Amino acid sequence: MRVPPGASIETLCIHAGQEPDPASGAVMLPIVLSSTFAQDGPGVHKGFDYSRAGNPTRAALEACLATLEGAQHGIAFGSGCAALTAVLLTLRSGDHVLVGDDVYGGTFRIFDQVVAQFGIESSFVDMSDPVRAFEAMRPNTRLVWIETPSNPLLKVLDIETLAAGARARGVPVAVDNTFATPMLQRPLDLGASIVVHSTTKYLNGHSDVVGGAVLTNDRALAERLHFVQKAAGSVPSPFDCYLVLRGLKTLAVRMKRHVETARGIAEWLATHPRVAHVHYPGLPGHVGHAIAARQMKGPGGMITFEIEGALAQAVTFLRALRIVACAESLGGVESLAEHPATMTHASLPPKARQALGIRDGLIRLSVGLEDAGDLRGDLERGFRAAFEQTHV
Ligand SMILES: *Cc1c(COP(=O)(O)O)cnc(C)c1O
């Protein structure tokens, strides 16, 4: 890499894994769409033979993401779900995984309905108390899987303590770092062995790609993941890799602004008469505030809040917004709001939803890069609509 050692992460977002094209001097990396590569003779090539196995644009993205997470190895996939499935495909039938009880719904589904069929067992436990969580460890536990901050309640887990406890038992910890991004939290520095991302969210940041990646310093694991990537084939297209690389160039400035605006809105919501509760790690009253302050560089751009009333008010609120779109997903330049109980977390059984505290008045907000005053005005429009209607 041309970037000198010791460059800050803000610089690496723009340059890591990328150099001017030696053939033309082009400053922006060419997008190599080719599915295959000419060889000087059978097996004699410049590192690429077929794009499922390897592609220059994808290699640049993998190098960039690895650098940002402080990892030696990066392996990119066609979605966040494909990335986490690839990690599970390195396990064997009979292995057991300890999983946080409030992981992303799609993650839960892969454990519960996909890999379970092949004899990979999982237990879902509250990881906020590591001592109690590790009581669920078994002799065949091969992996601990966590997500922090979690979705939708933004619970914060102590990565360092969990990683140290798992390491003492010889078990690696995988952290889904999608909500924090390496700008705010670097799990490998805190002792985790594996970082997983849905690049669909903040890393790409423009809501126009579905993608994922795994980053690790474990060479043997990286080799197996490269094998799964090639053998199972859920690879991202070169064009999508280019879009994520392009998005990454502004990651540092975007995250700074996401955090700044989200903090202001969270504080405003916390004093709003129609808001029953605000979940935001940056607020002193949040359960994970102290851990977040220690392990994160900022509390992130996601806010979940509970409005008074319940389903009808939440629906009216969301329908009245004009800047904030009612949509799933997060981490884009545009603000998005959604209703976890009927949208992202609808597939959870109602009892499980209740147990996790996902109530009907809950709204999850992905704070975008719009003007903070405009966003507050839009949310106020939602509150007025939800609470001015006459009750019948
Ligand atoms: C979206 C998301 C995923 C899944 O990623 P896709 O790119 O949608 O497959 C996994 N984990 C978290 C935390 C997510 O937000």
PDBQT file of the ligand as one rigid body, heavy atoms in Angstrom, charges set to zero:
ROOT
HETATM    1  C1  LIG A 401     -29.013  -5.746   7.774  1.00  0.00    +0.000 C 
HETATM    2  C2  LIG A 401     -28.253  -6.494   8.804  1.00  0.00    +0.000 A 
HETATM    3  C3  LIG A 401     -27.774  -7.785   8.585  1.00  0.00    +0.000 A 
HETATM    4  C4  LIG A 401     -28.053  -8.530   7.289  1.00  0.00    +0.000 C 
HETATM    5  O1  LIG A 401     -27.429  -7.929   6.217  1.00  0.00    +0.000 OA
HETATM    6  P1  LIG A 401     -28.003  -7.983   4.709  1.00  0.00    +0.000 P 
HETATM    7  O2  LIG A 401     -26.991  -7.188   3.967  1.00  0.00    +0.000 OA
HETATM    8  O3  LIG A 401     -29.372  -7.421   4.719  1.00  0.00    +0.000 OA
HETATM    9  O4  LIG A 401     -28.001  -9.439   4.320  1.00  0.00    +0.000 OA
HETATM   10  C5  LIG A 401     -27.057  -8.397   9.581  1.00  0.00    +0.000 A 
HETATM   11  N1  LIG A 401     -26.832  -7.786  10.759  1.00  0.00    +0.000 NA
HETATM   12  C6  LIG A 401     -27.282  -6.546  11.016  1.00  0.00    +0.000 A 
HETATM   13  C7  LIG A 401     -26.993  -5.921  12.327  1.00  0.00    +0.000 C 
HETATM   14  C8  LIG A 401     -28.010  -5.864  10.060  1.00  0.00    +0.000 A 
HETATM   15  O5  LIG A 401     -28.488  -4.634  10.336  1.00  0.00    +0.000 OA
ENDROOT
TORSDOF 0
